[in-house]
Amino acid sequence: MSHAVVRWLAVCVAVLVFVSGTKARDSDAAGVVVLEVEGTPVEAAGPLAWLGMGETTLRDYVGMLHEAVWRDDVDAVFVRLKDTALGFTHVQELGEAMHAVREAGKRVIVYAENYGPTDLLLASYADESLIQRAGSVSFPGMHMEEIFLADTLAWIGMKADLVQVGDYKGANEMFTRSGPSEAWERNVTQLLDGLYAEMRATLKANRRLTDAELDAAMRDLWWGTAEEAVRHRLIDGEVDLDEIEDRLTSSLGAAVEWADELGASVQPPSMSDPFAVFRIFTQQPDHSATMPSIAVVYIDGAIVDGDSSQGGFLGESSVGSRTIRNALDDILHDDLILGVVVRIDSPGGSATASEVIWQGLRRVAAEKPVWVSVGSMAASGGYYIAVGGDRIYMNPSSIVGSIGVVGGKISMGPLYDRLKVRVTTRTRGPAGDMFSSTEPWSPAQVEQVRTKMKQTYDLFTRRVVAGRPGIDLSKTAEGRLFTAERAIALGMADEIGGLDACIEALAAELGLDEYDVLEFPGPKSIAELLEDLFGSALSTPGLSLPAGFADAAGELLGDQTWSQVRRGAAALMQLRREPVLLTLPQAIVVR
């Protein structure tokens, strides 16, 4: 929402309150607004957000906290966490917004029935953190598990022919090894060390704890009680939900007056009005700039050729090069869009699609500034796209790198034999059997694949050198991964900050005091969504898991873990269509 529109809404609200004769706010009361954060915030708005339908995005939550900064009727924000599954980057961007509220002289209070590690991290940014009496706290530290399937594949009669360029890449090791290589072990260990150090530094600074005090808390709170969490000073107090208002009155030193909710959301049409229902099927969303604007382009998920899609093999979304190029073309030709922020949260994917999107970014960058904001990761193909921007912002725990290439196939001849499946092959042409499912590659074929992969790797590194002048590839390439502090020191990124920080800095660079923010790819009409749904169902061979599997896996693994697993799997599944990928298929999840 633009700064001008925000001020206009504020004036309208004030006028409406005056005209309607609503009782004026008690000057002795403290205005408290409630912000409920539930589940895992999504990156990009859904295609029907213009109709008031869809999930709340991370930027929505951050925007609502910034709204509390300027609202005169708000003295405090009561943040209620409801079954949240937050990632580190969610915590850091929400935490920065909470800090802005406190800088404005207003208080932030966080409440949850139970706290996990990232809930505690978020609560540490608040003035006060509260837990439901008799609630539980889980803060054991960090744990990472990797699965290696080479022995399993051999046992069932399959062999992964996967070749990678980059000693530290590690993308093929899940399928080709029984344990990590020395290079991958060093790579992932230093990454885990960086994330753990960042988590400890945040808690120590925000909760004013020493190393010894934090260690003692973690020993007791691997699965602890509310009382223990308060004793270790990770939480400020226990309270029953029915006592919240009394607690807030005591904390704020004044009676509580509940303020109107944050966020001027679009209300969905009433289903009781048949004419309204009919209109939504014919209505076209308006997605053109009406004032000076900054565009935010979302690269959220595995990168694929063609169109973006929802609901792949594991129910994951993918980012299509054609969809993004169309969006970039719209941005380029809209004179009111003065700059672009590319928000990347991707493990990579298709090498070809990554190059196509890179070319599109450079085409826009010739006319308008293109900056980049990294969410949880811009790895491999995601980083390939990132270096197409002029400036890169990262959250402290964002992951970048994995400059490397992986490619190959899985041969299943022994599995066919074990299942008594008889396969007759017929080949024409010198490389007709390159992707035979029955036979592994010969040494000569492996070299052919490696040659092609080396060409892709060389192009990748040329793009990196062009986009990050002075970078030392001997310290940053070959699959290495880095969090923000190290990445910035190595010249892989420029600034620490979230999406809003990136947008605001770009606006300042452009000299914009009042501006709108438009998100791309843009919304879709109901008719377009139906066409996409039924068109893909009719034209695409259906490769998906049984109905309900994704929901069950989400329940079993948790939303955050399942989201990461789906993305990595989606990237790796592209080996069905292309032999060479820029991807980091591992799922990196903090528990």
PyMOL commands that set and color helices and strands:
alter all, ss='L'
color gray80, all
select helices_A, chain A and resi 3-20+49-51+58-70+88-103+117-123+150-156+173-176+182-207+211-223+226-231+241-252+274-282+321-332+351-365+381-386+413-418+443-467+473-476+484-489+499-510+526-539+549-557+559-576
alter helices_A, ss='H'
color red, helices_A
select strands_A, chain A and resi 30-38+76-82+107-112+128-132+136-137+159-165+224-225+237-239+256-258+293-300+302-304+318-320+337-346+348-350+370-379+391-394+399-401+405-411+481-482+495-496+516-520+580-583
alter strands_A, ss='S'
color yellow, strands_A
deselect
rebuild
show_as cartoon
